[in-house]
Amino acid sequence: LEQDKFLQKEEWITLVESASEENREYAAHKARALADRYYGKEIFVRGLIEFTNYCKNDCYYCGIRKSNQNAERYRLSTEQILECTDTGYELGFRTFVLQGGEDAWYTDERILELVCAIRERHPDCAITLSLGERNRDSYEAFFKAGADRYLLRHETADKEHYEKLHPKEMSFEHRMECLRTLKDIGYQVGCGFMVGSPYQTTQTLAEDLFFIQELQPHMVGIGPFVAHHETPFGKEAGGTVEQTLYLLSLIRILKPDVLLPATTALGTIDPLGREKGVQAGANVVMPNLSPTNVRKKYELYDNKICTGDEAAECRY
């Protein structure tokens, strides 16, 4: 795999299937060297604020899906969110990620008020939004108000696979259109997918890598699929550390300057998961700045780590 070489889907399939221990080690070595060349040894810290767990969607894999009657719902006020950013700023964080379910209570006006308040309070910080699918006018308004980045995981670049993971009200085409719109507006864009999700195949993973190659996002967030007991996929097997690390390495090699998180999901299935992620080419961590009393409620999957008071070990 050479940088700047546009691979065809068949070639990506071959690479995904070539995950021997030797090839995984070689890919990790090459990926870490590339991360060092482009970014040095720096690990970028993004402060994550999970500000609402209400969601209108019913994705089959997600613990905060609207059908989960046992989820304890919450919304953070503007004051609470600003307290989180102040805490993060004191700790040295200079990027804040506002992430939530697709919650209609947070109208464009409320999001704009929030973005403007953070921008006024912390003018030297980057603001990243992760609010799901909205229309172009909304995205443009947020961008003009001061949002710099937008994260929207595509989950799978294969339409047939997408429809096995989501109810029919959700549109694969619209998800993809949102990502392209965000890039067109001028955001630094992040996409991503679950590794080992139900019905995923070598072919679907090749589609993901091909799509990343085509979209050229600034950031790619991948992590192992971890089941949540209150979902239709509650008894499905999860993704593996080995495959996740290998795909992290392939993504770094495919796009050497990508921002690549070592995700919480990776740390959830392996106590050293995030450290291994960094060794495989990752260079971003996203510690949780949300108030400790709501962290357990933002449960996208079972056994999520960093939901208690263990601030130091989760921040660094």
N, C-alpha and C positions, 0 to 999 in steps of 0.2 A: 504494500500500500504506500504510494508516494503522495506527498502533499501536492495540492493543486492539480491532481489528476482526477478528472470526472469519471467515476466508475459507473458502469451499468448495473442494473439490478441483479443480473446473474452473477456478476463479480462480487457484489455484496453478499449474496447467498453463500458463495464459496467461502468468503471470509468468516461469516457468522458460523458456518459449519466447521471451520478449521480451529475450533477452540480447544486444542490439546493443551496440556499443561505447559509444554515448551513454548507454544505459540502465545499463550496468555502471558507468560513471563516476558517474552520478547516484546510483545505489544506494550506491556506496562513500562518496560525499560525505555522504549522509544517514546512513549507518551509523556513520561515524567521528564525526559530530556527536553522534549519540545516545550512543555510548560515552563521549565527552567529557562529555556532560551528566550521565550517571549515575555515571561513575567518574573523571572528570578525565583527565589524561594517564597515569595509573598503569597500568603493565603488571605483572600479578601473576605471580610466579615460583613454580613448583611443582617441588620436587626429585623427579625420577623415579628409582625404584629397581626395576630389572627383576630380580626375585630368583629366578625359575626359568623355564627355557625348556622344561621338560617339559610336555606337554599331551596329554590323553586324546582331544581332538577332532581331526577330520580335515578342517577347513574347506578348501575347494578353493583359496582365495586366500592361505593363510598359510604362511610359511616354517617355522614351528615345529610344523606339523601332525604328528600321530603317525606318519604314513607316510613322513616324510622321514628316511630312514636315514642321510643324510649330515650331519644337524644334530649338532653337538657339544653334548651336553646338560650342564647344570650346575644346581646349586642353591646359593644362598648360605646360610650358617649365620646364626643369630641374631646372633652376634658381628659377622659381616661386615656385616649389614644395619644394626646399630647404629653401626658405624664410618661407614657412608654417611650416616646421619642426623647424626652428630656433625660430619662434614665439612661437610654442608649447613648445619647450624646456624651454624657459624663463618663461613660465607659469607653469612649473613643470611637463609637460607631458613626460612620458618615454616610451610610445608606440605610434607608428604612423601607421595608417591604410591607405594604398593606394588603393582606390577603383575607378573602372571605368567600363564603358561599354566594351564589347569585341571589342576592337579597334585595327585593324590590323596595324595601323601606329606605335603603340607601339610594335615593334618587340622584340624578346628575347634580342637582343643586347641592345636596348634602356632601357628595364626594368632592365637588368643587370647593365648597367651604373648608373641607378637611385639608385638601391639597394646599389651598391658599394659606391656611393657618400654619401648616408645617413649614411651608416655604418661607413665610414671614419669620417664624421662630428660629428656623435653622437654614439660613440662606446658603450655607456652604455644603449642604447635604444633598444627596441624590434621593429622589422619591420614586419608588417602584410600586406599581399597582398590579394586583392579581385579583381581578374582580369577575373574570369569566367573559362571556360574550355580551357585547353591547353594540350599538350601531356606530357608524362612522362619525356622526355629529358628536356623540358623547366622547368618543376617543379623542377627537380633535379638541374639544373643550378642555378635557383633562390635560392634554399636552400643552395647550396655550396657558393654562393656569400654573404650570410648573412641574407636571409629572415628566420624568425623564425616561423611565423604562416600563415595560409591561410584560408580565409573564402570563402565558396562556398555553398550558400543556395541551398538545394535540391528542395525546393518549395513544393514538395509532394512526398511521398514514394510509391504512388500508380500509376502504369504505365498508366492505363486507364485515371486517373485524370490528370496526367502529359500531356497526349496528348490532353486534352481538353483546357489546358492552354497555349500550345506552338504549333507553326507550325510544319509540318511534317519533316522539315529539322533538327529539334532538336531531340536528342535521349535521352530517359530516361536512357537507359543502359549506355550510355557514361557518363552522369552526375554522376551516381552512381559509375562507374568505376573510375572517377576522384577523388572522395572523398576517395575511398579505396587506390588509388595510393598515394595520398598526405599523408595519415596516414602511409603507408608503407615506404615512404621516410624518415619520421621522423618529419614532421611538427606537430605543435599543430594545430589541425584542427577544424574549425567551420562549422556547417551546420545550417539549419533552414528552416522555412516555414511560409507562410502567414496564418493567422487565419481568416476564413470566406471568403476564395476565392470562386469564382463561381464554382459550382458543388461539393464543398467540403461536405462530409458527416461524420457522426460519424465513419463509417468504414474507410474512408481515414485518419481521424485524428488518429485513432488507429494504422493504418499502419505507420504514422509518428513517433508515440511514440515507437512502436515496433522497427523501424529502428534505432532510437536514442539509444535505449537500446542495440541493436546489434552493432552499429558502435562505441559507446563509444567516442564521440567527446569531445574535451576539452571545446568547446563553442557551444552554441545553440542560434541563433538569431531568435526570432519569433516576429511578430507584426501583428496588424490587417490589413487585406486587405483594402486599400483605393483606390477608383477608380480614374483614370485619364481620363479627358474628351476626349482626343485625341486617345483613344484606343477602341477596340471592346467591352471592358467591362465597358465603360464610364458611363453607366446608371445602373450598377449592385449595389446592396446594399453592404455596407462595413461590415467588421468584427466588433465585439463588444468589448468594454473594459472588460466586465465581463468574456467572454469566454477566452480572451487573458490572463487575470490575472490567471484564473483557470489553464490554460495550463502551464503558467510559473511555478506555484506552483507544478504541477505534474512533470514537468521536473526536478525541484530542488530536489524533493523527490526521483525521479528515479535515479538521478546522483548527490549526495550531493555536490561533489566538482566541479561541472560544473561552467564555467564562463557564466553568464546569463545576457545579456543586457536588460535594460529598453529602448526600441527603440524610435526613433523619431516619427515613425508612431503612437505609443501609445500616445505620447505627442500631436500629431496632432489632434486626435479625442477626447482628454480630456485634459484640461489645466493642470490637476494634474496627467496625465497618467503615467509619468515616476516615480513620487513619489509613486503612487499606485503600480507600477511595483516592486519597491524596497521593499515595504511592503509585496508583494506576493512572494518574494524570489530572485528577480534580484539583481545583485551586480556589474554591469558594465554600464557606460554611455559613449557615443561616441560623444562628441561635435565636431562641424564642424570647422575645421581650414582652409578650402578653402578660397581663396580671396573672399571678400564680393560681388564683381562684377560678380562672376560666380555662386554663390550659388543658385540663383533662376532658373538657367538654368539646374541644375541637378535635374530635377523634375520627380521623378519616379511616383509620384501620386499628386493629387491636394491638395492645401492648406498646403504644407509642411512647418513646422515651422523652425525657426532658419535660415532664409535666409537673414536677414538684418544685422544690426550692433549691435543687442542686445547681444553682446559677453558675458557679465558677466552672464546673466540669462541662456544662452545656454551652457556655459562651466561648470557651477556647479549647 
